[in-house]
Amino acid sequence: MRSISPMFDDAVIDCVARDRAPTVQELCHVAERIWTEGGTDRSAFRWGCLAPTDPDKVMSLRAAQVALLGS
């Protein structure tokens, strides 16, 4: 399913509507979008430079998981 709002990624709508778990790619994509849009001074290109244990990256991944699971 596709989102009619630019606020929500298509993956979020599809996962919630179909009650399915997200793929790893969907999880990473939504987490990157949350991280990038969460701060005006953040560059989307910097996401790949963050360490896997960076607190901001971990929090973005957790937020993406909650969004994609609909809870």
N, CA, C and O atoms as a Maestro MAE file, in Angstrom:
{
 s_m_m2io_version
 :::
 2.0.0
}

f_m_ct {
 s_m_title
 :::
 protein
 m_atom[284] {
  # First column is atom index #
  i_m_mmod_type
  r_m_x_coord
  r_m_y_coord
  r_m_z_coord
  i_m_residue_number
  s_m_chain_name
  s_m_pdb_residue_name
  s_m_pdb_atom_name
  i_m_atomic_number
  :::
  1 25 0.841 -1.176 0.000 1 A "MET " " N  " 7
  2 3 0.000 0.000 0.000 1 A "MET " " CA " 6
  3 2 0.888 1.241 0.000 1 A "MET " " C  " 6
  4 15 2.023 1.215 0.475 1 A "MET " " O  " 8
  5 25 0.348 2.312 -0.537 2 A "ARG " " N  " 7
  6 3 1.095 3.553 -0.616 2 A "ARG " " CA " 6
  7 2 0.484 4.590 0.324 2 A "ARG " " C  " 6
  8 15 -0.722 4.596 0.571 2 A "ARG " " O  " 8
  9 25 1.323 5.439 0.826 3 A "SER " " N  " 7
  10 3 0.894 6.509 1.710 3 A "SER " " CA " 6
  11 2 0.375 7.687 0.894 3 A "SER " " C  " 6
  12 15 0.952 8.040 -0.135 3 A "SER " " O  " 8
  13 25 -0.711 8.289 1.355 4 A "ILE " " N  " 7
  14 3 -1.220 9.485 0.687 4 A "ILE " " CA " 6
  15 2 -0.625 10.739 1.323 4 A "ILE " " C  " 6
  16 15 -0.870 11.850 0.855 4 A "ILE " " O  " 8
  17 25 0.149 10.564 2.377 5 A "SER " " N  " 7
  18 3 0.768 11.683 3.074 5 A "SER " " CA " 6
  19 2 2.289 11.584 2.977 5 A "SER " " C  " 6
  20 15 2.850 10.509 3.189 5 A "SER " " O  " 8
  21 25 2.957 12.684 2.663 6 A "PRO " " N  " 7
  22 3 4.422 12.645 2.622 6 A "PRO " " CA " 6
  23 2 5.036 12.475 4.011 6 A "PRO " " C  " 6
  24 15 6.234 12.222 4.137 6 A "PRO " " O  " 8
  25 25 4.215 12.613 5.048 7 A "MET " " N  " 7
  26 3 4.715 12.473 6.407 7 A "MET " " CA " 6
  27 2 5.065 11.010 6.729 7 A "MET " " C  " 6
  28 15 5.967 10.742 7.523 7 A "MET " " O  " 8
  29 25 4.348 10.078 6.109 8 A "PHE " " N  " 7
  30 3 4.550 8.659 6.402 8 A "PHE " " CA " 6
  31 2 5.164 7.947 5.211 8 A "PHE " " C  " 6
  32 15 4.721 8.104 4.073 8 A "PHE " " O  " 8
  33 25 6.176 7.175 5.491 9 A "ASP " " N  " 7
  34 3 6.820 6.378 4.456 9 A "ASP " " CA " 6
  35 2 5.867 5.264 4.008 9 A "ASP " " C  " 6
  36 15 5.072 4.763 4.803 9 A "ASP " " O  " 8
  37 25 5.954 4.887 2.742 10 A "ASP " " N  " 7
  38 3 5.098 3.818 2.216 10 A "ASP " " CA " 6
  39 2 5.256 2.524 3.013 10 A "ASP " " C  " 6
  40 15 4.289 1.790 3.215 10 A "ASP " " O  " 8
  41 25 6.467 2.253 3.458 11 A "ALA " " N  " 7
  42 3 6.722 1.019 4.204 11 A "ALA " " CA " 6
  43 2 5.923 0.986 5.510 11 A "ALA " " C  " 6
  44 15 5.429 -0.068 5.908 11 A "ALA " " O  " 8
  45 25 5.796 2.130 6.170 12 A "VAL " " N  " 7
  46 3 5.033 2.185 7.426 12 A "VAL " " CA " 6
  47 2 3.574 1.825 7.160 12 A "VAL " " C  " 6
  48 15 2.991 1.007 7.872 12 A "VAL " " O  " 8
  49 25 2.996 2.433 6.144 13 A "ILE " " N  " 7
  50 3 1.596 2.169 5.811 13 A "ILE " " CA " 6
  51 2 1.411 0.701 5.424 13 A "ILE " " C  " 6
  52 15 0.463 0.057 5.871 13 A "ILE " " O  " 8
  53 25 2.306 0.176 4.600 14 A "ASP " " N  " 7
  54 3 2.178 -1.201 4.127 14 A "ASP " " CA " 6
  55 2 2.305 -2.210 5.266 14 A "ASP " " C  " 6
  56 15 1.512 -3.149 5.355 14 A "ASP " " O  " 8
  57 25 3.293 -2.022 6.133 15 A "CYS " " N  " 7
  58 3 3.493 -2.966 7.235 15 A "CYS " " CA " 6
  59 2 2.316 -2.972 8.199 15 A "CYS " " C  " 6
  60 15 1.870 -4.033 8.637 15 A "CYS " " O  " 8
  61 25 1.816 -1.792 8.526 16 A "VAL " " N  " 7
  62 3 0.695 -1.702 9.467 16 A "VAL " " CA " 6
  63 2 -0.580 -2.242 8.832 16 A "VAL " " C  " 6
  64 15 -1.317 -3.001 9.462 16 A "VAL " " O  " 8
  65 25 -0.842 -1.854 7.584 17 A "ALA " " N  " 7
  66 3 -2.080 -2.275 6.916 17 A "ALA " " CA " 6
  67 2 -2.132 -3.783 6.695 17 A "ALA " " C  " 6
  68 15 -3.194 -4.398 6.795 17 A "ALA " " O  " 8
  69 25 -0.988 -4.363 6.398 18 A "ARG " " N  " 7
  70 3 -0.949 -5.808 6.124 18 A "ARG " " CA " 6
  71 2 -0.562 -6.639 7.338 18 A "ARG " " C  " 6
  72 15 -0.476 -7.865 7.262 18 A "ARG " " O  " 8
  73 25 -0.330 -5.961 8.463 19 A "ASP " " N  " 7
  74 3 0.065 -6.639 9.695 19 A "ASP " " CA " 6
  75 2 1.246 -7.577 9.459 19 A "ASP " " C  " 6
  76 15 1.207 -8.760 9.797 19 A "ASP " " O  " 8
  77 25 2.298 -7.007 8.868 20 A "ARG " " N  " 7
  78 3 3.484 -7.809 8.591 20 A "ARG " " CA " 6
  79 2 4.720 -7.153 9.179 20 A "ARG " " C  " 6
  80 15 4.756 -5.941 9.395 20 A "ARG " " O  " 8
  81 25 5.713 -7.957 9.431 21 A "ALA " " N  " 7
  82 3 6.982 -7.443 9.951 21 A "ALA " " CA " 6
  83 2 7.749 -6.748 8.825 21 A "ALA " " C  " 6
  84 15 7.655 -7.155 7.668 21 A "ALA " " O  " 8
  85 25 8.504 -5.708 9.158 22 A "PRO " " N  " 7
  86 3 9.274 -5.011 8.142 22 A "PRO " " CA " 6
  87 2 10.508 -5.808 7.725 22 A "PRO " " C  " 6
  88 15 11.011 -6.639 8.481 22 A "PRO " " O  " 8
  89 25 10.979 -5.543 6.525 23 A "THR " " N  " 7
  90 3 12.258 -6.112 6.100 23 A "THR " " CA " 6
  91 2 13.367 -5.282 6.740 23 A "THR " " C  " 6
  92 15 13.123 -4.186 7.244 23 A "THR " " O  " 8
  93 25 14.565 -5.804 6.716 24 A "VAL " " N  " 7
  94 3 15.710 -5.065 7.248 24 A "VAL " " CA " 6
  95 2 15.896 -3.763 6.475 24 A "VAL " " C  " 6
  96 15 16.208 -2.728 7.064 24 A "VAL " " O  " 8
  97 25 15.706 -3.814 5.159 25 A "GLN " " N  " 7
  98 3 15.853 -2.618 4.334 25 A "GLN " " CA " 6
  99 2 14.824 -1.554 4.707 25 A "GLN " " C  " 6
  100 15 15.152 -0.370 4.785 25 A "GLN " " O  " 8
  101 25 13.580 -1.975 4.936 26 A "GLU " " N  " 7
  102 3 12.540 -1.031 5.331 26 A "GLU " " CA " 6
  103 2 12.861 -0.406 6.687 26 A "GLU " " C  " 6
  104 15 12.709 0.801 6.874 26 A "GLU " " O  " 8
  105 25 13.301 -1.230 7.621 27 A "LEU " " N  " 7
  106 3 13.654 -0.746 8.947 27 A "LEU " " CA " 6
  107 2 14.762 0.298 8.862 27 A "LEU " " C  " 6
  108 15 14.661 1.363 9.472 27 A "LEU " " O  " 8
  109 25 15.810 0.002 8.114 28 A "CYS " " N  " 7
  110 3 16.935 0.934 7.982 28 A "CYS " " CA " 6
  111 2 16.523 2.206 7.261 28 A "CYS " " C  " 6
  112 15 16.956 3.296 7.635 28 A "CYS " " O  " 8
  113 25 15.703 2.084 6.242 29 A "HIS " " N  " 7
  114 3 15.253 3.253 5.487 29 A "HIS " " CA " 6
  115 2 14.426 4.190 6.368 29 A "HIS " " C  " 6
  116 15 14.649 5.401 6.369 29 A "HIS " " O  " 8
  117 25 13.482 3.637 7.110 30 A "VAL " " N  " 7
  118 3 12.629 4.457 7.968 30 A "VAL " " CA " 6
  119 2 13.459 5.056 9.107 30 A "VAL " " C  " 6
  120 15 13.246 6.210 9.478 30 A "VAL " " O  " 8
  121 25 14.389 4.299 9.661 31 A "ALA " " N  " 7
  122 3 15.249 4.822 10.731 31 A "ALA " " CA " 6
  123 2 16.093 5.987 10.220 31 A "ALA " " C  " 6
  124 15 16.245 6.995 10.910 31 A "ALA " " O  " 8
  125 25 16.636 5.853 9.028 32 A "GLU " " N  " 7
  126 3 17.432 6.940 8.449 32 A "GLU " " CA " 6
  127 2 16.571 8.185 8.240 32 A "GLU " " C  " 6
  128 15 17.013 9.304 8.500 32 A "GLU " " O  " 8
  129 25 15.369 7.986 7.780 33 A "ARG " " N  " 7
  130 3 14.462 9.130 7.570 33 A "ARG " " CA " 6
  131 2 14.112 9.800 8.896 33 A "ARG " " C  " 6
  132 15 14.085 11.028 8.982 33 A "ARG " " O  " 8
  133 25 13.845 9.006 9.926 34 A "ILE " " N  " 7
  134 3 13.554 9.558 11.250 34 A "ILE " " CA " 6
  135 2 14.748 10.350 11.752 34 A "ILE " " C  " 6
  136 15 14.589 11.461 12.259 34 A "ILE " " O  " 8
  137 25 15.933 9.795 11.617 35 A "TRP " " N  " 7
  138 3 17.148 10.459 12.089 35 A "TRP " " CA " 6
  139 2 17.411 11.747 11.324 35 A "TRP " " C  " 6
  140 15 17.735 12.774 11.920 35 A "TRP " " O  " 8
  141 25 17.272 11.693 10.009 36 A "THR " " N  " 7
  142 3 17.534 12.869 9.180 36 A "THR " " CA " 6
  143 2 16.534 13.985 9.449 36 A "THR " " C  " 6
  144 15 16.917 15.148 9.576 36 A "THR " " O  " 8
  145 25 15.254 13.633 9.536 37 A "GLU " " N  " 7
  146 3 14.223 14.646 9.733 37 A "GLU " " CA " 6
  147 2 14.098 15.087 11.190 37 A "GLU " " C  " 6
  148 15 13.407 16.059 11.497 37 A "GLU " " O  " 8
  149 25 14.769 14.368 12.076 38 A "GLY " " N  " 7
  150 3 14.707 14.693 13.499 38 A "GLY " " CA " 6
  151 2 15.570 15.865 13.909 38 A "GLY " " C  " 6
  152 15 15.439 16.360 15.028 38 A "GLY " " O  " 8
  153 25 16.435 16.313 13.046 39 A "GLY " " N  " 7
  154 3 17.304 17.446 13.358 39 A "GLY " " CA " 6
  155 2 17.634 18.226 12.105 39 A "GLY " " C  " 6
  156 15 18.018 17.645 11.090 39 A "GLY " " O  " 8
  157 25 17.490 19.519 12.168 40 A "THR " " N  " 7
  158 3 17.714 20.338 10.979 40 A "THR " " CA " 6
  159 2 19.180 20.395 10.570 40 A "THR " " C  " 6
  160 15 19.491 20.700 9.418 40 A "THR " " O  " 8
  161 25 20.074 20.107 11.494 41 A "ASP " " N  " 7
  162 3 21.497 20.181 11.190 41 A "ASP " " CA " 6
  163 2 22.088 18.841 10.736 41 A "ASP " " C  " 6
  164 15 23.303 18.720 10.580 41 A "ASP " " O  " 8
  165 25 21.249 17.860 10.530 42 A "ARG " " N  " 7
  166 3 21.741 16.521 10.163 42 A "ARG " " CA " 6
  167 2 21.719 16.317 8.656 42 A "ARG " " C  " 6
  168 15 20.739 16.642 7.985 42 A "ARG " " O  " 8
  169 25 22.791 15.784 8.147 43 A "SER " " N  " 7
  170 3 22.872 15.448 6.733 43 A "SER " " CA " 6
  171 2 22.520 13.974 6.558 43 A "SER " " C  " 6
  172 15 22.960 13.123 7.330 43 A "SER " " O  " 8
  173 25 21.731 13.689 5.547 44 A "ALA " " N  " 7
  174 3 21.367 12.296 5.269 44 A "ALA " " CA " 6
  175 2 22.602 11.459 4.969 44 A "ALA " " C  " 6
  176 15 22.597 10.245 5.175 44 A "ALA " " O  " 8
  177 25 23.646 12.092 4.491 45 A "PHE " " N  " 7
  178 3 24.869 11.367 4.144 45 A "PHE " " CA " 6
  179 2 25.643 10.930 5.383 45 A "PHE " " C  " 6
  180 15 26.459 10.011 5.310 45 A "PHE " " O  " 8
  181 25 25.396 11.575 6.515 46 A "ARG " " N  " 7
  182 3 26.121 11.239 7.743 46 A "ARG " " CA " 6
  183 2 25.594 9.965 8.403 46 A "ARG " " C  " 6
  184 15 26.293 9.367 9.221 46 A "ARG " " O  " 8
  185 25 24.391 9.544 8.070 47 A "TRP " " N  " 7
  186 3 23.789 8.345 8.666 47 A "TRP " " CA " 6
  187 2 24.715 7.141 8.523 47 A "TRP " " C  " 6
  188 15 24.900 6.383 9.475 47 A "TRP " " O  " 8
  189 25 25.291 6.963 7.347 48 A "GLY " " N  " 7
  190 3 26.178 5.828 7.095 48 A "GLY " " CA " 6
  191 2 27.479 5.882 7.863 48 A "GLY " " C  " 6
  192 15 28.168 4.869 7.977 48 A "GLY " " O  " 8
  193 25 27.831 7.043 8.392 49 A "CYS " " N  " 7
  194 3 29.081 7.205 9.142 49 A "CYS " " CA " 6
  195 2 28.902 6.949 10.632 49 A "CYS " " C  " 6
  196 15 29.883 6.832 11.366 49 A "CYS " " O  " 8
  197 25 27.657 6.861 11.080 50 A "LEU " " N  " 7
  198 3 27.411 6.628 12.503 50 A "LEU " " CA " 6
  199 2 27.774 5.199 12.879 50 A "LEU " " C  " 6
  200 15 27.528 4.260 12.122 50 A "LEU " " O  " 8
  201 25 28.358 5.053 14.052 51 A "ALA " " N  " 7
  202 3 28.681 3.716 14.555 51 A "ALA " " CA " 6
  203 2 27.380 2.964 14.840 51 A "ALA " " C  " 6
  204 15 26.376 3.585 15.189 51 A "ALA " " O  " 8
  205 25 27.383 1.648 14.697 52 A "PRO " " N  " 7
  206 3 26.170 0.867 14.970 52 A "PRO " " CA " 6
  207 2 25.639 1.058 16.395 52 A "PRO " " C  " 6
  208 15 24.448 0.874 16.648 52 A "PRO " " O  " 8
  209 25 26.524 1.426 17.318 53 A "THR " " N  " 7
  210 3 26.108 1.598 18.715 53 A "THR " " CA " 6
  211 2 25.857 3.058 19.082 53 A "THR " " C  " 6
  212 15 25.604 3.363 20.248 53 A "THR " " O  " 8
  213 25 25.922 3.962 18.107 54 A "ASP " " N  " 7
  214 3 25.666 5.374 18.376 54 A "ASP " " CA " 6
  215 2 24.262 5.518 18.960 54 A "ASP " " C  " 6
  216 15 23.306 5.003 18.379 54 A "ASP " " O  " 8
  217 25 24.116 6.199 20.086 55 A "PRO " " N  " 7
  218 3 22.794 6.315 20.729 55 A "PRO " " CA " 6
  219 2 21.709 6.888 19.812 55 A "PRO " " C  " 6
  220 15 20.561 6.445 19.866 55 A "PRO " " O  " 8
  221 25 22.056 7.858 18.980 56 A "ASP " " N  " 7
  222 3 21.067 8.430 18.060 56 A "ASP " " CA " 6
  223 2 20.624 7.417 17.015 56 A "ASP " " C  " 6
  224 15 19.456 7.383 16.629 56 A "ASP " " O  " 8
  225 25 21.557 6.597 16.563 57 A "LYS " " N  " 7
  226 3 21.217 5.575 15.564 57 A "LYS " " CA " 6
  227 2 20.339 4.496 16.190 57 A "LYS " " C  " 6
  228 15 19.348 4.070 15.597 57 A "LYS " " O  " 8
  229 25 20.706 4.065 17.375 58 A "VAL " " N  " 7
  230 3 19.929 3.037 18.076 58 A "VAL " " CA " 6
  231 2 18.508 3.535 18.351 58 A "VAL " " C  " 6
  232 15 17.539 2.797 18.169 58 A "VAL " " O  " 8
  233 25 18.392 4.796 18.791 59 A "MET " " N  " 7
  234 3 17.067 5.348 19.076 59 A "MET " " CA " 6
  235 2 16.238 5.465 17.796 59 A "MET " " C  " 6
  236 15 15.033 5.211 17.817 59 A "MET " " O  " 8
  237 25 16.861 5.844 16.698 60 A "SER " " N  " 7
  238 3 16.145 5.942 15.421 60 A "SER " " CA " 6
  239 2 15.679 4.571 14.948 60 A "SER " " C  " 6
  240 15 14.573 4.441 14.423 60 A "SER " " O  " 8
  241 25 16.500 3.560 15.127 61 A "LEU " " N  " 7
  242 3 16.110 2.199 14.740 61 A "LEU " " CA " 6
  243 2 14.951 1.699 15.598 61 A "LEU " " C  " 6
  244 15 14.045 1.032 15.099 61 A "LEU " " O  " 8
  245 25 14.983 2.023 16.878 62 A "ARG " " N  " 7
  246 3 13.881 1.622 17.766 62 A "ARG " " CA " 6
  247 2 12.585 2.335 17.392 62 A "ARG " " C  " 6
  248 15 11.515 1.727 17.374 62 A "ARG " " O  " 8
  249 25 12.691 3.629 17.092 63 A "ALA " " N  " 7
  250 3 11.508 4.393 16.693 63 A "ALA " " CA " 6
  251 2 10.942 3.858 15.372 63 A "ALA " " C  " 6
  252 15 9.726 3.782 15.197 63 A "ALA " " O  " 8
  253 25 11.826 3.492 14.454 64 A "ALA " " N  " 7
  254 3 11.384 2.935 13.171 64 A "ALA " " CA " 6
  255 2 10.677 1.608 13.390 64 A "ALA " " C  " 6
  256 15 9.660 1.332 12.752 64 A "ALA " " O  " 8
  257 25 11.206 0.790 14.284 65 A "GLN " " N  " 7
  258 3 10.577 -0.501 14.552 65 A "GLN " " CA " 6
  259 2 9.169 -0.312 15.127 65 A "GLN " " C  " 6
  260 15 8.236 -1.013 14.734 65 A "GLN " " O  " 8
  261 25 9.021 0.617 16.040 66 A "VAL " " N  " 7
  262 3 7.703 0.894 16.624 66 A "VAL " " CA " 6
  263 2 6.746 1.374 15.547 66 A "VAL " " C  " 6
  264 15 5.601 0.928 15.482 66 A "VAL " " O  " 8
  265 25 7.217 2.287 14.700 67 A "ALA " " N  " 7
  266 3 6.361 2.822 13.623 67 A "ALA " " CA " 6
  267 2 5.939 1.717 12.651 67 A "ALA " " C  " 6
  268 15 4.773 1.631 12.267 67 A "ALA " " O  " 8
  269 25 6.887 0.884 12.262 68 A "LEU " " N  " 7
  270 3 6.600 -0.153 11.285 68 A "LEU " " CA " 6
  271 2 5.720 -1.267 11.836 68 A "LEU " " C  " 6
  272 15 4.975 -1.898 11.086 68 A "LEU " " O  " 8
  273 25 5.800 -1.509 13.127 69 A "LEU " " N  " 7
  274 3 4.961 -2.541 13.740 69 A "LEU " " CA " 6
  275 2 3.613 -1.992 14.174 69 A "LEU " " C  " 6
  276 15 2.718 -2.751 14.545 69 A "LEU " " O  " 8
  277 25 3.467 -0.676 14.127 70 A "GLY " " N  " 7
  278 3 2.185 -0.065 14.471 70 A "GLY " " CA " 6
  279 2 1.884 -0.059 15.945 70 A "GLY " " C  " 6
  280 15 0.722 -0.007 16.350 70 A "GLY " " O  " 8
  281 25 2.923 -0.112 16.751 71 A "SER " " N  " 7
  282 3 2.680 -0.070 18.213 71 A "SER " " CA " 6
  283 2 3.739 0.736 18.905 71 A "SER " " C  " 6
  284 15 3.703 0.883 20.126 71 A "SER " " O  " 8
  :::
 }
 m_bond[283] {
  # First column is bond index #
  i_m_from
  i_m_to
  i_m_order
  :::
  1 1 2 1
  2 2 3 1
  3 3 4 2
  4 3 5 1
  5 5 6 1
  6 6 7 1
  7 7 8 2
  8 7 9 1
  9 9 10 1
  10 10 11 1
  11 11 12 2
  12 11 13 1
  13 13 14 1
  14 14 15 1
  15 15 16 2
  16 15 17 1
  17 17 18 1
  18 18 19 1
  19 19 20 2
  20 19 21 1
  21 21 22 1
  22 22 23 1
  23 23 24 2
  24 23 25 1
  25 25 26 1
  26 26 27 1
  27 27 28 2
  28 27 29 1
  29 29 30 1
  30 30 31 1
  31 31 32 2
  32 31 33 1
  33 33 34 1
  34 34 35 1
  35 35 36 2
  36 35 37 1
  37 37 38 1
  38 38 39 1
  39 39 40 2
  40 39 41 1
  41 41 42 1
  42 42 43 1
  43 43 44 2
  44 43 45 1
  45 45 46 1
  46 46 47 1
  47 47 48 2
  48 47 49 1
  49 49 50 1
  50 50 51 1
  51 51 52 2
  52 51 53 1
  53 53 54 1
  54 54 55 1
  55 55 56 2
  56 55 57 1
  57 57 58 1
  58 58 59 1
  59 59 60 2
  60 59 61 1
  61 61 62 1
  62 62 63 1
  63 63 64 2
  64 63 65 1
  65 65 66 1
  66 66 67 1
  67 67 68 2
  68 67 69 1
  69 69 70 1
  70 70 71 1
  71 71 72 2
  72 71 73 1
  73 73 74 1
  74 74 75 1
  75 75 76 2
  76 75 77 1
  77 77 78 1
  78 78 79 1
  79 79 80 2
  80 79 81 1
  81 81 82 1
  82 82 83 1
  83 83 84 2
  84 83 85 1
  85 85 86 1
  86 86 87 1
  87 87 88 2
  88 87 89 1
  89 89 90 1
  90 90 91 1
  91 91 92 2
  92 91 93 1
  93 93 94 1
  94 94 95 1
  95 95 96 2
  96 95 97 1
  97 97 98 1
  98 98 99 1
  99 99 100 2
  100 99 101 1
  101 101 102 1
  102 102 103 1
  103 103 104 2
  104 103 105 1
  105 105 106 1
  106 106 107 1
  107 107 108 2
  108 107 109 1
  109 109 110 1
  110 110 111 1
  111 111 112 2
  112 111 113 1
  113 113 114 1
  114 114 115 1
  115 115 116 2
  116 115 117 1
  117 117 118 1
  118 118 119 1
  119 119 120 2
  120 119 121 1
  121 121 122 1
  122 122 123 1
  123 123 124 2
  124 123 125 1
  125 125 126 1
  126 126 127 1
  127 127 128 2
  128 127 129 1
  129 129 130 1
  130 130 131 1
  131 131 132 2
  132 131 133 1
  133 133 134 1
  134 134 135 1
  135 135 136 2
  136 135 137 1
  137 137 138 1
  138 138 139 1
  139 139 140 2
  140 139 141 1
  141 141 142 1
  142 142 143 1
  143 143 144 2
  144 143 145 1
  145 145 146 1
  146 146 147 1
  147 147 148 2
  148 147 149 1
  149 149 150 1
  150 150 151 1
  151 151 152 2
  152 151 153 1
  153 153 154 1
  154 154 155 1
  155 155 156 2
  156 155 157 1
  157 157 158 1
  158 158 159 1
  159 159 160 2
  160 159 161 1
  161 161 162 1
  162 162 163 1
  163 163 164 2
  164 163 165 1
  165 165 166 1
  166 166 167 1
  167 167 168 2
  168 167 169 1
  169 169 170 1
  170 170 171 1
  171 171 172 2
  172 171 173 1
  173 173 174 1
  174 174 175 1
  175 175 176 2
  176 175 177 1
  177 177 178 1
  178 178 179 1
  179 179 180 2
  180 179 181 1
  181 181 182 1
  182 182 183 1
  183 183 184 2
  184 183 185 1
  185 185 186 1
  186 186 187 1
  187 187 188 2
  188 187 189 1
  189 189 190 1
  190 190 191 1
  191 191 192 2
  192 191 193 1
  193 193 194 1
  194 194 195 1
  195 195 196 2
  196 195 197 1
  197 197 198 1
  198 198 199 1
  199 199 200 2
  200 199 201 1
  201 201 202 1
  202 202 203 1
  203 203 204 2
  204 203 205 1
  205 205 206 1
  206 206 207 1
  207 207 208 2
  208 207 209 1
  209 209 210 1
  210 210 211 1
  211 211 212 2
  212 211 213 1
  213 213 214 1
  214 214 215 1
  215 215 216 2
  216 215 217 1
  217 217 218 1
  218 218 219 1
  219 219 220 2
  220 219 221 1
  221 221 222 1
  222 222 223 1
  223 223 224 2
  224 223 225 1
  225 225 226 1
  226 226 227 1
  227 227 228 2
  228 227 229 1
  229 229 230 1
  230 230 231 1
  231 231 232 2
  232 231 233 1
  233 233 234 1
  234 234 235 1
  235 235 236 2
  236 235 237 1
  237 237 238 1
  238 238 239 1
  239 239 240 2
  240 239 241 1
  241 241 242 1
  242 242 243 1
  243 243 244 2
  244 243 245 1
  245 245 246 1
  246 246 247 1
  247 247 248 2
  248 247 249 1
  249 249 250 1
  250 250 251 1
  251 251 252 2
  252 251 253 1
  253 253 254 1
  254 254 255 1
  255 255 256 2
  256 255 257 1
  257 257 258 1
  258 258 259 1
  259 259 260 2
  260 259 261 1
  261 261 262 1
  262 262 263 1
  263 263 264 2
  264 263 265 1
  265 265 266 1
  266 266 267 1
  267 267 268 2
  268 267 269 1
  269 269 270 1
  270 270 271 1
  271 271 272 2
  272 271 273 1
  273 273 274 1
  274 274 275 1
  275 275 276 2
  276 275 277 1
  277 277 278 1
  278 278 279 1
  279 279 280 2
  280 279 281 1
  281 281 282 1
  282 282 283 1
  283 283 284 2
  :::
 }
}
